[in-house]
Amino acid sequence: MRAVVQVGYGDPAASLELQDVPTPDPGPEDVLVRVRGSTLNRKDLFALANLTGAGIRARPPLPHVNGTDAWGTVETAGSCVSGWRHGDRVVVYPGLFCGTCEFCVRGETSACRAYGVIGEQCWGSHAEFVVVPARNLEPIGEGLSPQALACAGGSWLTAWRALTTVAAIRTGETLLVVGASGGVGTAAIRIARASGCRVIAAVSSSWKAERAVAIGADAAIMAGEPLGERVMALTDGRGVDVAIDSVGGEGWRETIRALAPLGRMAICGATAGDSPSVSIREIYQSHRRILGAPLGTRAEFRTLVTLLAAGRLEPLVHATVPLDRIHDGLRMLEQREYFGKIAVSVEEA
Ligand SMILES: [Zn+2]
C-alpha cells in the first residue's frame, strides 16, 4: 500500500516520504479499513517535532505512519470479528480503549487506563489502509459528505465533549472560543450556535475574525487586544458563562479573567504552552471552574456522527490535500493559514 511514512523529525517535506509498504494484516479483533479520507491535526506536527513533556505519551519508533481520523470501507476483518462485511462504509472512532477497565465499563472510553490514539500507539490513517479495532467502527450511510466526514473526527469530538458534556452549555449562555480558527475552535462555534448560545471568537488575524463572524460568531476579538477587557465590554461587564480554550500558554490568565462568576472553562489543548502563570484567587474567589476535556467517548462519537449525518451540525473544511501533498497541508497548519479542518483525500492508485 502507499503510505506517508515519517522517517525523521523536523521539516515535513524532508521527514515524510510517500512509500510503498506492506499492507498490514488485521489482528483477530481488528478490521483492515481501506482509507478514503483522513485529516490533519496539530498532533501530526507534534510528531514531526518529536514533542515530549508532561502529559505526552511516548512517541512510537520510526518509521511510523501518522493520521488519527479515518473513513472508508471495510476491506477484511479479523478472525474473531463478526457483523462487518467487505465494502461496508465506516468512519473510525480515533481513541484506542480496552473496553474492560473501570472507566470503559462506565462508558468513559477516553479515560481508559490503556488509552491511546490511532496514529500514535499504532500506525495511522495517512495511508491507503489502516488497521483499527472493530469496536472503533461506526457505520455510515451514503448521505455523509466528505466534508462532514472530515469533521467526524478528533477535533470536533473534542469540542463536542468539552461543550455539551463537560461544560454542559445551555441555550442562552455566552461562550468564548479561544483559538476559534482551528479544528476544535470552528467546531465549537458551530456546536454553540446550534445549541442557541451567543459566541465570542478569539482569533489571530482580521481575515479569521471575518470568517468567524461569517460562520456564526456574534463578535470576534483579535490577538493583541486585551481579551479579558474586550469580553467584559461585550458582556456589559459580566463575563462569559463558558470558555473553551485549546491554546493554553500565557493567554490562559486572560481567558480565566473573561469568565463570569461561576463560569466554566473547558480546556483541551496547550499549543501555545503548557505552564502559564495564573492567579489561584482569580479562580476560586469567583467560583470559576477549570475542566479538562480531551477526546470524547465512543458514545459521544456516535452522537456526533448522527448529528453531522442529519445536517444538524454543518461541517467546515478549509482545504483538502491528496496523500502525496500532505506536506502542503502540514505547512498550512504550521503557519496557521487555515480556518477549519484540513482534510486528506486518498484515491485508489
Ligand atoms: Zn479501558
Residues whose N, C-alpha, C, O or C-beta is under 5 A from the ligand:
A	BS01	ZN	F97 C98 G99 T100 C101 C104 C112 R113 A114
